[in-house]
Amino acid sequence: MISMTLASGGKTTIIRTERGLTIAGERITLYDVMDYVTAQYPPKLIRDILSLTEEQINAALSYIQANRAEVEAEYQTILQEAEESRQYWEERNRERFAQIAQLPPPPGREAAWEKLQTQKAKLKAKLDSQV
């Protein structure tokens, strides 16, 4: 099934692909746009960040507004799937990251390694104090 918004020239601007609701001719989904909409970015900034034309951003925002419930439901599903994927890979790689952390510094880079470890410790302490 193809969902669409017709531009003033009669072209389809929003289509449904295997990736979901997508801006025609782009690899940008409406869920990409929703990330910025929910963060309350202004349309011009969203357009510039995603390198869209005025017509494309207007079509995307119009489609989101006209179909808010449908787009929001799909967006929440996408966010949930992304979180599940992140958790899966974090768990899967936890042991490997621990092994890597135990490796000695590369030869000749001990000073840089020590500086990096100091910065990591400072960042961890800062994050721990905020919790």
C-alpha positions as CSV (number, residue, x, y, z in Angstrom):
1,M,0.0,0.0,0.0
2,I,1.3,3.4,-0.9
3,S,0.4,6.4,1.3
4,M,0.9,9.7,-0.3
5,T,0.6,13.5,-0.2
6,L,0.4,15.2,-3.5
7,A,2.6,18.2,-4.1
8,S,1.3,21.2,-5.9
9,G,2.7,19.7,-9.1
10,G,0.7,16.5,-8.7
11,K,3.8,14.5,-7.6
12,T,3.7,11.9,-4.8
13,T,5.9,13.2,-2.0
14,I,5.3,10.8,0.9
15,I,5.4,7.0,0.1
16,R,5.4,3.8,2.1
17,T,8.5,1.7,1.6
18,E,9.9,-1.3,3.4
19,R,11.5,1.4,5.8
20,G,8.0,2.9,6.5
21,L,6.7,6.3,5.5
22,T,9.4,7.9,3.4
23,I,9.9,11.2,1.6
24,A,9.8,10.3,-2.1
25,G,13.2,10.3,-3.8
26,E,15.0,10.4,-0.4
27,R,16.1,7.8,2.2
28,I,14.6,10.0,4.9
29,T,11.6,8.6,6.7
30,L,9.0,10.6,8.5
31,Y,10.3,9.1,11.7
32,D,13.6,10.9,11.1
33,V,11.6,14.1,10.8
34,M,9.6,13.2,13.9
35,D,12.8,13.1,15.9
36,Y,13.2,16.8,15.3
37,V,9.5,17.6,15.5
38,T,9.3,16.1,19.0
39,A,12.5,18.0,20.0
40,Q,10.6,21.1,18.8
41,Y,13.1,22.1,16.1
42,P,11.7,24.8,13.7
43,P,10.8,23.6,10.2
44,K,13.6,25.5,8.5
45,L,16.2,23.9,10.7
46,I,14.8,20.4,10.2
47,R,14.9,21.2,6.4
48,D,18.5,22.3,6.6
49,I,19.7,19.4,8.8
50,L,18.0,16.8,6.6
51,S,18.9,18.6,3.3
52,L,15.4,18.7,2.1
53,T,13.7,21.2,-0.2
54,E,11.0,23.5,1.1
55,E,8.4,21.4,-0.8
56,Q,9.6,18.2,0.8
57,I,9.7,19.5,4.4
58,N,6.2,21.1,4.0
59,A,4.8,17.8,2.6
60,A,6.4,15.8,5.5
61,L,5.1,18.2,8.1
62,S,1.6,18.4,6.5
63,Y,1.4,14.6,6.3
64,I,2.4,14.3,10.0
65,Q,-0.2,16.9,11.0
66,A,-3.0,15.3,8.9
67,N,-2.2,11.8,10.0
68,R,-0.8,12.5,13.5
69,A,-2.2,9.4,15.3
70,E,-1.0,6.9,12.6
71,V,2.5,8.5,12.3
72,E,2.8,8.8,16.1
73,A,1.9,5.2,16.6
74,E,4.4,4.0,14.0
75,Y,7.0,6.4,15.5
76,Q,6.6,4.9,19.0
77,T,7.0,1.4,17.5
78,I,10.2,2.5,15.7
79,L,11.6,4.0,19.0
80,Q,10.8,0.8,20.9
81,E,12.5,-1.4,18.3
82,A,15.5,0.9,18.3
83,E,15.7,0.7,22.1
84,E,15.4,-3.1,22.1
85,S,18.1,-3.3,19.4
86,R,20.4,-1.0,21.5
87,Q,19.9,-3.1,24.6
88,Y,20.5,-6.4,22.7
89,W,23.8,-5.2,21.2
90,E,24.9,-3.5,24.4
91,E,24.4,-6.8,26.3
92,R,25.9,-8.9,23.5
93,N,29.1,-6.7,23.4
94,R,29.4,-6.0,27.2
95,E,31.9,-8.9,27.7
96,R,34.0,-7.9,24.6
97,F,34.1,-4.2,25.7
98,A,35.3,-5.4,29.1
99,Q,38.1,-7.5,27.5
100,I,39.1,-4.5,25.3
101,A,39.2,-2.2,28.4
102,Q,41.8,-4.6,30.0
103,L,44.2,-4.5,27.1
104,P,47.5,-2.6,27.6
105,P,48.1,0.6,25.7
106,P,49.5,0.3,22.2
107,P,53.3,0.6,22.2
108,G,54.5,4.2,22.1
109,R,51.1,5.6,23.1
110,E,51.3,5.2,26.9
111,A,51.0,8.9,27.6
112,A,48.0,9.4,25.4
113,W,46.4,6.2,26.9
114,E,46.9,7.5,30.4
115,K,45.3,10.9,29.4
116,L,42.4,9.1,27.9
117,Q,41.9,6.9,31.1
118,T,42.0,10.1,33.2
119,Q,39.4,11.8,31.1
120,K,37.2,8.7,31.2
121,A,37.4,8.6,35.0
122,K,36.5,12.3,35.3
123,L,33.5,11.8,33.0
124,K,32.3,8.7,35.0
125,A,32.7,10.6,38.3
126,K,30.7,13.6,36.8
127,L,27.9,11.3,35.5
128,D,27.8,9.4,38.8
129,S,27.4,12.6,40.8
130,Q,24.4,13.6,38.6
131,V,22.5,10.5,39.3
